């Protein structure tokens, strides 16, 4: 989320974040509440902050879709930027390259955030997805700008992402932000804490940290209770997006108009054998 | 009349009859004039005017930003259309030949079709292009693609047979909030036999409604696209030589199917022949037969029969292509079998 922090996600007609999964942090960054998040996950489509697009999948298609969103910004002469999180290994797909190339050709205001090849990774996609040591070399092929940042350093990510977002907003076209190494389990928070402790403001004390954590847990639990208090948004029609013809072709269902054995349907049937 | 308009979008303002291709072009032109959110993407649709010249002159009128020449990357620009649709635009994607939609199958079926269902909002976009055989164009430029997408909830599929319907249905497709696959049989594009005056720019044909193309009481032919015209030829032969009056139901929309229109016709004629140019196995005729079986079984006085292309890719050799595709003679023969059943 450090990469997304430079985006303007809370004002109308602000920037756009395209993400593969529904991360709560993205919701909060975009102004959504914990209750909004739970309701959205349960099927209430109105609760997704407009600055978020996702979960978007298949993963290989994310860059194409984000490129199109950025194209819309450019067509309307808006100073908006789209950022897409492209998971490790997806650069090996044709769709990734088609989307990246399209964005490059059309000079779309797009920032693609992805992970550098990782020879130590357990999963094959980041380990053996390319012979390149850095995906910034790909940028040369497409004529776009590439930047790198340490995946374990959220402040560096923020700084470099700010540069990329600024360049995209100024009309420099698509930007690649490659995160090197693996983020620690705490998402870089320890690095942030270390820097804060070295600053004049200082880090949170242990007691204060526990108080904040307890507050977060309480708020999340209350949000969940509110989200399901009225039965939740999990209505059947949420499954078929308001279409009313999903079940209409099943004449055997009780209440269906004229089942196959109904007298109404048999009367006057067939010229020959009715 | 029609000053400043390219010829292919000036027929109606000149009060001249239009071809199928001109009807498609008029619909695009008028919708782009009506709604600034409508824009076009495709290979060589801008400077070159499109492989079939549907969009000739569009770039001069609407600008390069709204007539987007894309790289040769069907998946890439279809995915980009999806992103633009999310942002409130109404993209119309041209596949140079609909055979080339297959690289975009992933983004269409996995992403675009599912968008509303998984909470990412509507996808108001159209994917249109030429389909169909009979042009000696071989297996890569002759396919009908409807059944590649018919099984995918969330899509609509439109396949008009006349210039008037092409114009009205394409306008409806562009205004629809659902993604629409729009098939245009290239054999109809410049066919002089089907030229007709087009309604004005308020002409919108609702998606999902079939039309009775010919009234009759002895047999129903359910069909769409170019085989509507083959069926008309067969109906005339059957009327003249056999005294059999065929009803022709032009589906116009394949997804959703107009079940009511099909059942209503079956109830009157009691015999059904389904005709399409797409191949036989897994073709839409099978689904139509199943629905008639479910909803109108008691009214049938014979089996639901199919006249389709053979289960083969379209061959390069002309004689072989003629053998593979359905013909008027096939329809006449099947109809006589069914009438005598």
Interface residues (C-beta under 8 A of the other chain):
Chain A: X16 X18 X40 X43 X45 X48 X53 X54 X55 X56 X57 X58 X60 X61 X63 X64 X65 X66 X67 X68 X69 X70 X71 X72 X73 X74 X75 X82 X94 X95 X98 X99 X101 X102 X103 X105 X106 X239 X240 X241 X242 X245 X246 X248 X249 X250 X251 X258 X260 X265 X266 X269 X270 X271 X272 X273 X274
Chain B: X39 X65 X66 X68 X70 X71 X73 X75 X76 X77 X78 X79 X80 X81 X82 X83 X84 X85 X86 X87 X88 X89 X91 X103 X106 X107 X110 X111 X116 X117 X118 X119 X120 X121 X153 X154 X256 X259 X270 X291 X294 X295 X297 X298 X299 X300 X301
